[in-house]
C-alpha cells in the first residue's frame, strides 16, 4: 500500500453529527478529524454501504443503533455474502448495555472492535477473541488541551458533575453527598446545557474535579471526564478502574486515585492545603499525559498505522 491518503468509509447517522446528538463533547471533533485525515466517503444506510464498501481502504462504524445504522456488512453488492477486502472496525462504548452488540460484531464477522473501555469490553464480550478488541479510549482535540498557566484559584471544595439516574453512577452519587464536594446537575446525558467548547471553558474554571461512576464490576468505565479534567489542567480525583494503568493514570503522580473506601481520606488530604505545590505538580503532569498519549491526532496516528499493518499482513494472515 502506498503512503497516499487512506480512503475511509465512515459509517454514521448524519443527523447524529449535524444535530449534535452526541452526549460527549469530544465526539464531534473526532468525526471532523477523521474526515480531514482520510479521504472520506460517508455511509449512512445499506444502499450507500453496498455502493461504496468495495472502494475504500477501511471501514469504520460509529456506535451502531446510536450514532450509526445497523448494516449487513457481508452483503457486498446485492447478492454476495462476503466482507469487503479491507479491515472493518466498529466503535463500541458501554459494553454492559444492550447485549446485542457482541452478537452484531460476531455475526457480521467484523475484524476489530475499537473499544472505548477495554477491560469492561473484555469482561462482557466473552466470546470475542482478545486480539480483535483494540483499546481506543477517549481522546481530546489537540486544540482544546489548555496552554494556560496552572495555578490555584482559591477554591475550598472539589467539583463533581454528570448524570445520576442509573446504577452506573452509584459511586458518583455517593461522592456528591460528601462534605467538601460541590455538585452540578450539568450532564451530557441528562442535562446538556452548554456547547462542547463552552463546556471545556467551564470545566477549566475548577481547581479539582471528581470523575466517578460505579465500583460494580459490571461497569468500571473510565469516562471522558477523566481525560477532559486533565486536559484543562484541573486536579483529577479518579475513581479506580481496571483501565487506569493501561491509560497511564498513576496515583499521586498525575491524578489522585480513590475508591469509596478511601475517598474521604484522599479528599481531606487535599482540602487541608489545596494550594500546596504538590497538587499543582500533579495537575501539570496530568495535562502532560494528555498531550503525550490522549489527543485525537495520536488516536488517528494509531488507527492509520493499524490499517496499514492490516494491508501489509503485519497483523497476521488476512481473512479469505
WONOR-V855398 format. One record per residue. N is the residue number from 0. RES is the residue in one letter. NEAR is the number of other C-alpha atoms within 12 Angstrom. Layout:
BEGIN
n = [N	N]
res = [RES	RES]
near = [NEAR	NEAR]
END
This chain:
BEGIN
n = [0	1	2	3	4	5	6	7	8	9	10	11	12	13	14	15	16	17	18	19	20	21	22	23	24	25	26	27	28	29	30	31	32	33	34	35	36	37	38	39	40	41	42	43	44	45	46	47	48	49	50	51	52	53	54	55	56	57	58	59	60	61	62	63	64	65	66	67	68	69	70	71	72	73	74	75	76	77	78	79	80	81	82	83	84	85	86	87	88	89	90	91	92	93	94	95	96	97	98	99	100	101	102	103	104	105	106	107	108	109	110	111	112	113	114	115	116	117	118	119	120	121	122	123	124	125	126	127	128	129	130	131	132	133	134	135	136	137	138	139	140	141	142	143	144	145	146	147	148	149	150	151	152	153	154	155	156	157	158	159	160	161	162	163	164	165	166	167	168	169	170	171	172	173	174	175	176	177	178	179	180	181	182	183	184	185	186	187	188	189	190	191	192	193	194	195	196	197	198	199	200	201	202	203	204	205	206	207	208	209	210	211	212	213	214	215	216	217	218	219	220	221	222	223	224	225	226	227	228	229	230	231	232	233	234	235	236	237	238	239	240	241	242	243	244	245	246	247	248	249	250	251	252	253	254	255	256	257	258	259	260	261	262	263	264	265	266	267	268	269	270	271	272	273	274	275	276	277	278	279	280	281	282	283	284	285	286	287	288	289	290	291	292	293	294	295	296	297	298	299	300	301	302	303	304	305	306	307	308	309	310	311	312	313	314	315	316	317	318	319]
res = [X	X	X	X	X	X	X	X	X	X	X	X	X	X	X	X	X	X	X	X	X	X	X	X	X	X	X	X	X	X	X	X	X	X	X	X	X	X	X	X	X	X	X	X	X	X	X	X	X	X	X	X	X	X	X	X	X	X	X	X	X	X	X	X	X	X	X	X	X	X	X	X	X	X	X	X	X	X	X	X	X	X	X	X	X	X	X	X	X	X	X	X	X	X	X	X	X	X	X	X	X	X	X	X	X	X	X	X	X	X	X	X	X	X	X	X	X	X	X	X	X	X	X	X	X	X	X	X	X	X	X	X	X	X	X	X	X	X	X	X	X	X	X	X	X	X	X	X	X	X	X	X	X	X	X	X	X	X	X	X	X	X	X	X	X	X	X	X	X	X	X	X	X	X	X	X	X	X	X	X	X	X	X	X	X	X	X	X	X	X	X	X	X	X	X	X	X	X	X	X	X	X	X	X	X	X	X	X	X	X	X	X	X	X	X	X	X	X	X	X	X	X	X	X	X	X	X	X	X	X	X	X	X	X	X	X	X	X	X	X	X	X	X	X	X	X	X	X	X	X	X	X	X	X	X	X	X	X	X	X	X	X	X	X	X	X	X	X	X	X	X	X	X	X	X	X	X	X	X	X	X	X	X	X	X	X	X	X	X	X	X	X	X	X	X	X	X	X	X	X	X	X	X	X	X	X	X	X	X	X	X	X	X	X	X	X	X	X	X	X]
near = [16	10	11	12	20	32	32	34	37	42	43	36	30	23	16	25	27	14	12	23	23	31	30	36	36	38	32	31	27	29	35	21	27	35	23	20	23	29	22	28	29	33	32	31	27	25	21	27	35	29	21	29	40	28	24	29	34	40	43	44	41	39	33	31	24	25	35	30	30	27	32	30	42	28	24	26	22	16	10	14	15	23	30	34	23	36	39	40	40	43	41	42	38	34	34	27	19	18	16	19	32	35	18	29	34	26	19	26	28	36	39	35	43	37	36	33	37	38	34	31	41	33	26	31	32	20	19	25	21	21	17	30	35	28	33	35	44	39	43	42	34	27	20	33	34	31	18	16	16	30	28	26	21	16	24	22	29	36	38	41	37	37	31	28	16	17	21	28	29	24	35	43	30	27	37	32	19	23	19	28	30	24	26	26	21	22	26	28	20	18	18	23	19	19	22	27	25	15	27	31	23	23	38	34	26	34	38	47	46	49	45	42	41	30	28	23	21	25	34	39	40	41	41	34	42	47	47	46	44	50	45	44	44	50	54	50	47	51	42	37	34	27	30	28	18	18	31	27	36	26	25	25	25	36	45	39	34	32	29	27	16	18	31	25	19	28	34	19	21	33	23	17	19	30	24	20	16	22	33	31	27	34	43	35	32	42	41	29	32	40	31	22	30	36	34	35	28	27	31	31	21	21	32	28	20	31	34	25	21	26	24	17	16	13	19	14	11	19	18	10]
END
